[in-house]
């Protein structure tokens, strides 16, 4: 499939996803709703952009009259969706995740993840709420404050 665009907005979870899929190919892809997830033997994405904006309330700890809000980066970006992909290839693609507002940061910020020029070649991809695992043959990405080029190894 080529040149597919879609927007998903949830007023319940305060989440918006905008995606432009330049090129998308897959083998034996299965989408499930219980549990929510996507499973595929092979997935290929090129010239793709995925942008996620959430204003979902995060954990709040109250101590007497002081409120402290904390945000942590979850492997599934709080989507509650799992991925299980045997072979994954992504080329020349972008991904962003922003909490509350779209904001460009000069260095890494878990509330404003902005990845450009993503190139990934990997196997055994597993993503869940508490898990991110992959055997990477190649990883290149540009992010605020640093750049990764030509890396590859098994990660959990």
Wavefront OBJ file of the C-alpha trace (Angstrom):
o trace
v 0.000 0.000 0.000
v 1.194 3.501 -0.763
v 0.390 6.991 0.481
v -2.100 6.252 3.253
v -2.982 8.963 5.769
v -5.137 8.683 8.845
v -5.883 10.446 12.109
v -7.172 8.771 15.244
v -8.499 10.841 18.140
v -9.770 9.540 21.468
v -11.579 11.965 23.751
v -11.585 9.286 26.447
v -7.820 8.748 26.595
v -6.960 12.269 25.340
v -4.850 10.882 22.514
v -4.353 11.909 18.886
v -2.368 9.901 16.357
v -1.575 11.298 12.905
v 0.058 8.903 10.462
v 1.219 9.217 6.873
v 2.365 5.874 5.518
v 4.491 6.429 2.412
v 5.006 2.728 1.706
v 3.623 -0.149 3.754
v 3.964 -3.890 3.153
v 3.286 -6.791 5.488
v 2.997 -10.567 5.553
v 0.424 -12.358 7.719
v -0.634 -9.339 9.744
v -3.269 -9.885 12.455
v -5.003 -7.145 14.454
v -6.658 -8.123 17.745
v -8.848 -6.097 20.079
v -8.539 -8.288 23.179
v -5.742 -7.864 23.974
v -5.223 -4.851 21.716
v -2.329 -5.575 19.408
v -0.776 -6.224 16.030
v 1.140 -9.369 15.120
v 2.967 -9.854 11.809
v 5.514 -12.153 10.211
v 7.028 -9.254 8.285
v 6.453 -5.495 8.206
v 8.081 -2.886 5.958
v 7.581 0.897 6.284
v 9.261 3.631 4.231
v 8.804 7.401 4.038
v 6.400 7.217 6.966
v 5.561 9.738 9.666
v 3.731 8.942 12.918
v 2.932 11.730 15.391
v 1.323 11.081 18.780
v -0.011 13.810 21.063
v -1.396 12.883 24.459
v -2.656 14.900 27.373
v -3.428 11.826 29.421
v -3.054 12.442 33.133
v 0.026 10.746 34.529
v 0.774 9.505 38.020
v 0.369 12.197 40.642
v 1.772 11.880 44.132
v 0.335 14.141 46.807
v 2.350 14.959 49.890
v 0.504 17.194 52.351
v -0.130 20.348 50.332
v 2.434 19.665 47.572
v 1.542 17.966 44.289
v 4.296 16.403 42.232
v 3.521 15.257 38.703
v 5.778 12.686 37.101
v 5.855 11.389 33.557
v 7.722 8.318 32.527
v 8.400 6.901 29.101
v 6.464 3.667 28.613
v 7.600 1.331 25.822
v 4.090 1.458 24.290
v 3.810 5.259 24.811
v 0.699 4.678 26.910
v -1.272 3.302 23.956
v -2.083 0.013 25.668
v -1.301 -1.743 22.396
v 1.140 -4.568 21.849
v 3.295 -5.312 18.818
v 4.831 -8.643 17.914
v 6.713 -8.559 14.609
v 9.035 -11.323 13.400
v 10.886 -9.169 10.807
v 10.753 -5.351 10.725
v 12.311 -2.929 8.252
v 11.756 0.825 8.543
v 13.528 3.298 6.265
v 13.577 7.081 6.028
v 10.738 7.582 8.520
v 9.887 9.943 11.396
v 8.178 9.456 14.762
v 7.159 11.895 17.466
v 5.474 11.604 20.848
v 4.436 14.715 22.740
v 2.737 15.066 26.110
v 0.377 18.058 26.494
v 1.843 20.132 23.654
v 4.120 19.871 20.633
v 7.421 21.330 21.717
v 10.910 21.065 20.186
v 13.565 20.422 22.823
v 17.347 20.901 22.474
v 18.038 17.614 24.299
v 16.212 14.366 25.108
v 12.929 14.821 26.980
v 10.615 11.819 27.563
v 7.620 14.171 27.251
v 8.725 15.324 23.782
v 10.319 12.499 21.785
v 11.111 13.536 18.222
v 12.928 11.028 15.988
v 13.918 11.826 12.395
v 15.453 9.810 9.550
v 14.742 6.475 11.244
v 16.310 3.371 9.712
v 15.672 0.094 11.546
v 16.268 -3.475 10.494
v 15.338 -5.969 13.195
v 13.805 -9.278 14.158
v 11.799 -10.581 17.121
v 10.231 -7.169 17.828
v 8.107 -7.187 20.981
v 6.422 -4.115 22.471
v 4.004 -4.089 25.375
v 3.135 -1.703 28.180
v 6.168 -2.843 30.192
v 8.341 -4.515 27.552
v 10.432 -3.450 24.577
v 12.620 -6.121 23.009
v 14.322 -6.526 19.630
v 17.275 -8.084 17.855
v 18.555 -5.143 15.811
v 20.712 -5.574 12.737
v 20.695 -1.828 12.014
v 19.555 1.302 13.844
v 20.029 4.890 12.732
v 18.044 7.855 14.057
v 18.414 11.583 14.689
v 17.007 12.992 17.935
v 17.425 16.287 19.780
v 20.836 16.239 21.426
v 22.208 13.093 19.759
v 22.346 10.872 16.709
v 22.693 7.089 16.393
v 24.187 5.746 13.165
v 24.808 2.224 11.946
v 24.314 0.445 15.287
v 23.074 -3.082 15.676
v 22.680 -5.541 18.560
v 20.130 -7.427 20.614
v 18.258 -5.257 23.118
v 15.728 -5.799 25.935
l 1 2 3 4 5 6 7 8 9 10 11 12 13 14 15 16 17 18 19 20 21 22 23 24 25 26 27 28 29 30 31 32 33 34 35 36 37 38 39 40 41 42 43 44 45 46 47 48 49 50 51 52 53 54 55 56 57 58 59 60 61 62 63 64 65 66 67 68 69 70 71 72 73 74 75 76 77 78 79 80 81 82 83 84 85 86 87 88 89 90 91 92 93 94 95 96 97 98 99 100 101 102 103 104 105 106 107 108 109 110 111 112 113 114 115 116 117 118 119 120 121 122 123 124 125 126 127 128 129 130 131 132 133 134 135 136 137 138 139 140 141 142 143 144 145 146 147 148 149 150 151 152 153 154 155 156
